[in-house]
Amino acid sequence: VMVGRMGPVVYAPSISQ
């Protein structure tokens, strides 16, 4: 799980997504 600008997501390849 990565925390991106859309919130905590599991499908984001990077924190920019």
PDBQT receptor file of N, H, CA, C and O in Angstrom, charges set to zero:
ATOM      1  N   VAL A   1       0.849  -1.203   0.000  1.00  0.00    +0.000 N 
ATOM      2  CA  VAL A   1       0.000   0.000   0.000  1.00  0.00    +0.000 C 
ATOM      3  C   VAL A   1       0.880   1.247   0.000  1.00  0.00    +0.000 C 
ATOM      4  O   VAL A   1       1.748   1.420   0.856  1.00  0.00    +0.000 OA
ATOM      5  N   MET A   2       0.633   2.108  -0.980  1.00  0.00    +0.000 N 
ATOM      6  H   MET A   2      -0.072   1.968  -1.676  1.00  0.00    +0.000 HD
ATOM      7  CA  MET A   2       1.386   3.358  -1.051  1.00  0.00    +0.000 C 
ATOM      8  C   MET A   2       0.438   4.533  -0.851  1.00  0.00    +0.000 C 
ATOM      9  O   MET A   2      -0.712   4.502  -1.289  1.00  0.00    +0.000 OA
ATOM     10  N   VAL A   3       0.934   5.563  -0.189  1.00  0.00    +0.000 N 
ATOM     11  H   VAL A   3       1.869   5.589   0.166  1.00  0.00    +0.000 HD
ATOM     12  CA  VAL A   3       0.105   6.739   0.044  1.00  0.00    +0.000 C 
ATOM     13  C   VAL A   3       0.364   7.787  -1.031  1.00  0.00    +0.000 C 
ATOM     14  O   VAL A   3       1.430   8.402  -1.064  1.00  0.00    +0.000 OA
ATOM     15  N   GLY A   4      -0.596   7.983  -1.894  1.00  0.00    +0.000 N 
ATOM     16  H   GLY A   4      -1.462   7.483  -1.867  1.00  0.00    +0.000 HD
ATOM     17  CA  GLY A   4      -0.479   8.966  -2.971  1.00  0.00    +0.000 C 
ATOM     18  C   GLY A   4      -1.355  10.180  -2.696  1.00  0.00    +0.000 C 
ATOM     19  O   GLY A   4      -1.908  10.334  -1.607  1.00  0.00    +0.000 OA
ATOM     20  N   ARG A   5      -1.467  11.025  -3.690  1.00  0.00    +0.000 N 
ATOM     21  H   ARG A   5      -1.017  10.900  -4.574  1.00  0.00    +0.000 HD
ATOM     22  CA  ARG A   5      -2.258  12.237  -3.547  1.00  0.00    +0.000 C 
ATOM     23  C   ARG A   5      -3.756  11.944  -3.458  1.00  0.00    +0.000 C 
ATOM     24  O   ARG A   5      -4.550  12.778  -3.024  1.00  0.00    +0.000 OA
ATOM     25  N   MET A   6      -4.114  10.735  -3.884  1.00  0.00    +0.000 N 
ATOM     26  H   MET A   6      -3.469  10.057  -4.237  1.00  0.00    +0.000 HD
ATOM     27  CA  MET A   6      -5.508  10.328  -3.807  1.00  0.00    +0.000 C 
ATOM     28  C   MET A   6      -5.793   9.606  -2.493  1.00  0.00    +0.000 C 
ATOM     29  O   MET A   6      -6.913   9.163  -2.239  1.00  0.00    +0.000 OA
ATOM     30  N   GLY A   7      -4.768   9.500  -1.677  1.00  0.00    +0.000 N 
ATOM     31  H   GLY A   7      -3.858   9.859  -1.884  1.00  0.00    +0.000 HD
ATOM     32  CA  GLY A   7      -4.915   8.786  -0.416  1.00  0.00    +0.000 C 
ATOM     33  C   GLY A   7      -4.212   7.448  -0.489  1.00  0.00    +0.000 C 
ATOM     34  O   GLY A   7      -3.508   7.176  -1.462  1.00  0.00    +0.000 OA
ATOM     35  N   PRO A   8      -4.384   6.610   0.512  1.00  0.00    +0.000 N 
ATOM     36  CA  PRO A   8      -3.751   5.289   0.531  1.00  0.00    +0.000 C 
ATOM     37  C   PRO A   8      -4.319   4.381  -0.558  1.00  0.00    +0.000 C 
ATOM     38  O   PRO A   8      -5.509   4.066  -0.559  1.00  0.00    +0.000 OA
ATOM     39  N   VAL A   9      -3.459   3.967  -1.478  1.00  0.00    +0.000 N 
ATOM     40  H   VAL A   9      -2.492   4.222  -1.477  1.00  0.00    +0.000 HD
ATOM     41  CA  VAL A   9      -3.910   3.099  -2.561  1.00  0.00    +0.000 C 
ATOM     42  C   VAL A   9      -2.965   1.926  -2.715  1.00  0.00    +0.000 C 
ATOM     43  O   VAL A   9      -1.794   2.022  -2.348  1.00  0.00    +0.000 OA
ATOM     44  N   VAL A  10      -3.455   0.817  -3.255  1.00  0.00    +0.000 N 
ATOM     45  H   VAL A  10      -4.406   0.739  -3.554  1.00  0.00    +0.000 HD
ATOM     46  CA  VAL A  10      -2.639  -0.385  -3.404  1.00  0.00    +0.000 C 
ATOM     47  C   VAL A  10      -2.160  -0.545  -4.834  1.00  0.00    +0.000 C 
ATOM     48  O   VAL A  10      -1.307  -1.389  -5.111  1.00  0.00    +0.000 OA
ATOM     49  N   TYR A  11      -2.703   0.264  -5.756  1.00  0.00    +0.000 N 
ATOM     50  H   TYR A  11      -3.395   0.950  -5.530  1.00  0.00    +0.000 HD
ATOM     51  CA  TYR A  11      -2.383   0.079  -7.169  1.00  0.00    +0.000 C 
ATOM     52  C   TYR A  11      -1.421   1.134  -7.696  1.00  0.00    +0.000 C 
ATOM     53  O   TYR A  11      -1.074   1.129  -8.877  1.00  0.00    +0.000 OA
ATOM     54  N   ALA A  12      -0.988   2.044  -6.816  1.00  0.00    +0.000 N 
ATOM     55  H   ALA A  12      -1.271   2.048  -5.857  1.00  0.00    +0.000 HD
ATOM     56  CA  ALA A  12      -0.118   3.125  -7.263  1.00  0.00    +0.000 C 
ATOM     57  C   ALA A  12       1.326   2.639  -7.386  1.00  0.00    +0.000 C 
ATOM     58  O   ALA A  12       1.889   2.137  -6.412  1.00  0.00    +0.000 OA
ATOM     59  N   PRO A  13       1.938   2.780  -8.574  1.00  0.00    +0.000 N 
ATOM     60  CA  PRO A  13       3.326   2.397  -8.800  1.00  0.00    +0.000 C 
ATOM     61  C   PRO A  13       4.291   3.371  -8.116  1.00  0.00    +0.000 C 
ATOM     62  O   PRO A  13       5.452   3.044  -7.868  1.00  0.00    +0.000 OA
ATOM     63  N   SER A  14       3.791   4.566  -7.819  1.00  0.00    +0.000 N 
ATOM     64  H   SER A  14       2.848   4.831  -8.021  1.00  0.00    +0.000 HD
ATOM     65  CA  SER A  14       4.613   5.566  -7.145  1.00  0.00    +0.000 C 
ATOM     66  C   SER A  14       3.727   6.512  -6.352  1.00  0.00    +0.000 C 
ATOM     67  O   SER A  14       2.506   6.485  -6.506  1.00  0.00    +0.000 OA
ATOM     68  N   ILE A  15       4.319   7.347  -5.507  1.00  0.00    +0.000 N 
ATOM     69  H   ILE A  15       5.311   7.369  -5.382  1.00  0.00    +0.000 HD
ATOM     70  CA  ILE A  15       3.537   8.255  -4.670  1.00  0.00    +0.000 C 
ATOM     71  C   ILE A  15       2.997   9.429  -5.473  1.00  0.00    +0.000 C 
ATOM     72  O   ILE A  15       2.253  10.258  -4.950  1.00  0.00    +0.000 OA
ATOM     73  N   SER A  16       3.374   9.497  -6.742  1.00  0.00    +0.000 N 
ATOM     74  H   SER A  16       3.979   8.823  -7.167  1.00  0.00    +0.000 HD
ATOM     75  CA  SER A  16       2.884  10.560  -7.618  1.00  0.00    +0.000 C 
ATOM     76  C   SER A  16       1.498  10.212  -8.176  1.00  0.00    +0.000 C 
ATOM     77  O   SER A  16       0.732  11.078  -8.598  1.00  0.00    +0.000 OA
ATOM     78  N   GLN A  17       1.218   8.923  -8.158  1.00  0.00    +0.000 N 
ATOM     79  H   GLN A  17       1.841   8.219  -7.815  1.00  0.00    +0.000 HD
ATOM     80  CA  GLN A  17      -0.067   8.474  -8.699  1.00  0.00    +0.000 C 
ATOM     81  C   GLN A  17      -1.181   8.622  -7.677  1.00  0.00    +0.000 C 
ATOM     82  O   GLN A  17      -2.332   8.291  -7.965  1.00  0.00    +0.000 OA
TER      83      GLN A  17
